[in-house]
Amino acid sequence: MVPSVRKKSNQLSGIQLMSKDNKTSNVMRQIDENLRRVYFENNEEDIPDRFKELLAKLKNQDGTSERDSDG
């Protein structure tokens, strides 16, 4: 009889582990969904005009320095 009791005990601990795994996977799924939502919300925002101006200036500087070094 003792082996059957141990077997049931092992089965219960397996169920408890599965329960913890399910909780962990649910938490991981929620984190994943929230990170994706925040990423895509931020990704849809426009670039501020100030940054566009700075990027344009940098492009012009790179173009000027490339032309200077070629000549």
Order of alpha helices (4+ residues) and beta strands (2+ residues): alpha-alpha
